[in-house]
Amino acid sequence: MSERKKLRRNPPIGTDEDRPEDANTDSPNTLGGSRAKIEIFGEEMIEKRVKASANSGRVYLPPVWVGHKVKIIRID
């Protein structure tokens, strides 16, 4: 019989397991509604408003962006 691999899940963001004891809790990774300064280097930027789509939100991007890696940042 083949041996099953045990899957190890990462702990949720914001738990004490993913940061050292003396870590700064005001880092940009904190969840809780506080604002953070984030620097990103990239090729292009588009600012759009998210539209409702069923039980989710949607932002349309140019077709030339298909297949490229993007990062979405909520600013308000």
C-alpha angles and dihedrals in degrees: 000000000000118000114242117232116235111233115224114208122206114243116253117272112268098033122128091242094071099054136049121254094256096046119132107253092201092070121131089257094067117113120216109091099280117138121245135191110240125185118203129176116209149138104256140001132208124183114208140156118247113244125210116258117178105294094345144047130259138203120186117218131190115280091237087067092063109120094018126113114252136181122214120207123186108222102181 
